[in-house]
């Protein structure tokens, strides 16, 4: 066995600070290969906008004998590690004055959004982050693929900030970072100045160059298994860094020509790898990811949909084009689950020890219905959630679901949002 290490160990070098994944050398002395220490629980939110095509989404069957809807087939390999929830309603904007602002602002707060309020309280992800304060270098990460620049809000009377922020901490909106290079720098770049970071990006230098000497010293003290795990981890970091550098540099302007748009598929893939690496090395245990935003006009030509998503698809073509984009977004959830399930950790995988809350802020786009949200809870939550189930929960709101998920994350909470006082039945076992 190699020498003992602290869990919070970093490789350091000029302008870089690289956190490490869990190694056997970090296990408490009482642990053995047969009984590794328990892995921490993590909470990830994956928001997607503007609901779903109901006919293509609807799963059918009973709790333990059911079939995915047409747009969820890519999740088949992970069926035993997820729960489908049906007939759970949105909790927000009972005033009826907004069709997008209220559901977006209440997505993780489960609270009303009256026109006189320009800030929400504290969202579920941040309540969890507060309960974990001090256990990780970063309290939480808020990530996305696009920022809504709609000022003033097209729903008069509401502050535009309400529509584009999922995470809130004591009334303060937490902006999402949409640039993978900035996220990588935050996770692995260390305390370097912006000029150093920009030079590294421009010249495609690696953070690993800075920590290589430290890594070689560490590897000499590790056992064979840990040495292989360290090599695998550093290779993953470098491959992701190279992809980020390539896509960032490839969007540079040429002369007076505008820079080509970033392919959202590349951005999502890089964000997913960043999520997995951040969780794997315990930089944070709470991550909120938003695909686009509630009124996005993103086109999806790779699935044959060239119209803007919000108006052109969900409003004007709520049939096959809507289902096609839904199907692609669900396939991206499958990609994230694949990557998390590939990371062996303790007595299971990263997916087994995590909770992924996948949901939209409204149920269906053309009607703006808030009834029966498209909702999937993935992961085992460290033994708290039994997968492979279809849970039909009429009369419940997303506030009830969020209470259950917070309790699964060891948060002591009995009321939340707009008067929710009980967890959704049967989802979580404490």
Residue, then its C-alpha position, 0 to 999 in steps of 0.5 A: x500500500x502506498x503512503x497515506x494522502x489527504x483527500x483534499x490533495x492537489x498537484x501544484x505548479x506555476x499557474x495551475x492547481x489540479x485536484x485529484x480523484x479519490x485514490x486508495x492512498x486517500x482511504x482511511x486506514x481502516x478501509x480495505x479493497x473489499x470495503x472502500x470508504x463511502x462515496x459522497x452524494x452529489x446533486x445535479x440538475x439538468x434543465x431543458x426548456x419549454x416542455x415536451x411533445x406529450x404524445x411522444x413523451x408519455x411512458x406507459x405501464x405500471x410502477x414496475x412494468x413499464x415502457x419508455x415513451x418514443x423520445x426516451x428510448x436512448x435511456x434504455x441502458x439506464x432504466x434500472x438507474x432512473x425513475x420516471x415521474x408523471x402527473x407532477x405539476x409546476x409550482x410557480x406563477x399561480x397569478x397566471x400573468x406570465x407563461x415563461x418567467x414564472x415557471x423558470x424562476x420557480x423551477x428550483x424554488x417552487x415558489x410564486x413569482x408575483x409581479x412586485x418581486x424581482x428576486x426569488x429566495x433560495x433554490x433547492x440546489x443552493x439549500x443543498x450547497x449550504x448544507x455541504x458548505x466547507x466540504x469542497x473547494x467550490x460551493x456549486x457550479x452553475x453551467x449552461x449553453x446560452x444566456x438570455x439577453x432579453x431586456x426588458x422582459x417580453x412579459x411586462x412587469x417582470x424583471x428579466x433576471x427572473x427568466x434566465x436564472x435557475x439558481x438563487x441564494x438568499x434572493x441573489x441570482x447565480x449566473x450560469x457560465x457558458x464558456x467551457x474554457x472559463x469553467x476549466x480554468x476555474x476548476x484546474x487553472x489555479x490562482x493564475x492571473x487572467x493574462x496567464x490563462x489567456x496565454x495558455x489558451x492562445x498557445x494551447x499550453x496545458x495545465x499538466x505541463x505546470x504540474x508534471x513534476x509534482x505528478x511524477x513525484x506523487x506517482x513514485x509514491x503510489x501503488x500500481x492501482x493508484x498510479x494507473x488511476x492517476x494516469x487515466x485521470x490526467x489523460x482525461x483532463x488533457x484530452x478535454x483541455x485539448x478539445x476546449x482549446x481547439x473549439x475555442x481557437x477555431x472560433x476566432x475571427x478572420x479579418x473583419x468576418x464574424x466568428x462562426x457560431x460555437x456548435x452547441x453539441x461541442x459545448x454540451x459535450x465539454x460541459x458534461x466532461x467538466x461535470x464528471x471531472x468536477x464531481x470525480x475530484x470532489x471540487x463540488x457536489x452540487x451542479x446546475x446545468x441548463x440547456x439554452x433557456x425557456x424562450x430559446x430560438x436555437x435551431x437543431x439542423x442535425x435532427x432535421x429541425x431548422x426553425x427556432x425552437x420556441x416559436x417555430x417549433x414548440x408553438x407552430x410545429x408542436x408535432x414531429x419537430x418538437x418530438x425530434x428535439x426532445x429526443x435529442x435532448x434526452x439522448x444528451x442526458x443518456x450521454x451524461x449518464x454513460x459518462x457518470x456510470x463509467x467512473x467506478x467509485x467505492x462500491x458502485x459508480x459515480x452515477x450510483x452515488x448521485x442524483x440527477x434531476x432532469x426536468x423542464x419548467x413547463x409541461x408543453x410549449x404550445x399551450x404553456x401548460x404547467x400540468x404533468x411536467x416531463x420529469x426524470x430522476x436518475x442515479x441511486x443517490x447513494x442507496x436512497x433511490x431505487x430505480x427502474x420505476x414509473x411513479x405516477x403522482x397526481x396532485x403533487x408539485x415539483x416542490x414535493x419532488x424537490x423536498x424529497x431530493x433535498x432529504x435524500x441529500x441529508x438536508x433536514x427540511x419539512x417545508x419549501x417554496x409555496x407551502x410544500x410540506x411533504x416529499x413526493x411519496x415513494x421516490x426516496x428511501x431514507 
